[in-house]
Amino acid sequence: MNRLNNKYIGLLITVILFSCGGGDDGPPPNQLPGLIGTVQFPTANLLCIDNNITFDWNDATDAEDGNNVTYRITIARDRDLTDIVETRIVATSQVTILLDRNMAFYWNVVTRDSEGLESEPSPTLAFFTMGDGETNSVPFTAALVAPGDDANVPSGTVTLSWLGGDANPNDILMYDVFFGTNPNPPMISSDITDETFDVMAPDAATTYYWRINTTDGSGSRSIGRVWQFITN
């Protein structure tokens, strides 16, 4: 009988221990750190008279570690940030970097917490470093608005939308529109000044490709990247 009672007592203790501690899944998963605050310099489409650029943005915080964050800044020659000229991890929200003159650059910042987890990147901004005696800069490549790259859209009329930019505020920008089912789409319209254009995409389950070239009043031109969308 004592042996049977001991068996039941042991089972009861096991149940109690499991009920009190067995359901503990540990601490909650680490959360993404916050995005950086407002960019102070260089702001969008800025013409910089110097090529020793002090990048500056408002501090970000981490919900779990307070202010214990670092930042990864990426600078590239293209808006997709694939032709990278500089990437650094810094402990403060300001860093000075020497860049080439007379060139367009694109940059963004991500916040990193103490475990290396990164936030979503800040919006990619463009700026231009002025060269000696520079009077005109090449316009920036067009920024995608809609439809999103690789987006699914209804077949029929599709409105293409983008944003142009130029470091010379008085420049009038004109756009060439390239569109079709070929990954290297043909030009279908030129020298338009609007930043939207309606195209016909009549075939369902089809991938359409498009890009925008930008020209300023001095004839300087930037070649856009190819975007794509798929019709439903």
Residue, then its C-alpha position, 0 to 999 in steps of 0.5 A: m500500500n505504501r508503495l502505491n501511495n508513493k507512486y500517486i504522490g510522485l505522479l501528483i508532484t510531476v503534474i504540479l511541476f509541469s503545470c507551474g513550469g512546463g508551459d513556459d516558452g521563455p522570453p518573447p522573440n526579439q522585436l525589430p528596432g525602430l526606424i530612423g527619424t527624419v533625415q537631416f542631410p542630405t535630403a532628397n534630390l539635393l545638390c551638394i557643393d562639397n563632396n565630403i558629405t556629413f550624413d545626419w538623421n534623427d536617432a532611432t530606438d529599440a523597444e527592448d534595448g532602449n537606445n542601444v542601437t547602431y546604424r548601417i548606412t549604404i551609399a550607391r551609384d544606383r537607386d536599387l543600391t546594388d552598385i555600392v560605393e560605401t557601407r558602414i556600421v556606425a554607433t551614432s546618427q551622423v557620419t562624414i564620408l568622402l565621395d567622388r565629385n560630379m556624381a549622383f548617389y543614392w543612400n539609406v539607413v537601417t537600424r540594428d539592435s544589439e543582436g544584429l536584428e535590422s529594421e526596414p530601411s529608410p526611404t532611399l534618397a538621391f543627391f548630387t556632388m558638384g564638380d569644379g565649375e559644375t553648372n549642370s547635373v545629370p537628373f536622378t533616375a526615376a523612382l517607382v511609385a506604382p504599380g509596385d515591382d512584381a505586383n499583380v494587377p488586373s489586366g486592361t488599362v494600367t497607370l504607370s506612375w513614377l517620381g523624377g528628380d534633379a539637383n538643379p531645381n529650375d530644370i524641366l524634366m522630360y521622360d521617355v516611356f518604355f513598355g512591353t512584354n519583352p524584358n528589354p521593352p521598346m520606347i512607346s512615348s518620348d519627351i512627356t512631362d507628366e509623371t504618369f502614363d496609361v498603358m494597355a496590358p490586355d493579356a491575363a497571366t502575362t508579365y509586362y516590363w517598363r522603365i523610364n528615362t529622364t532628360d533635363g533641359s540641358g539634354s543630360r539623361s539618366i537611364g532608368r531600371v526595368w520594372q515589371f508587373i504581372t496581370n491577373 
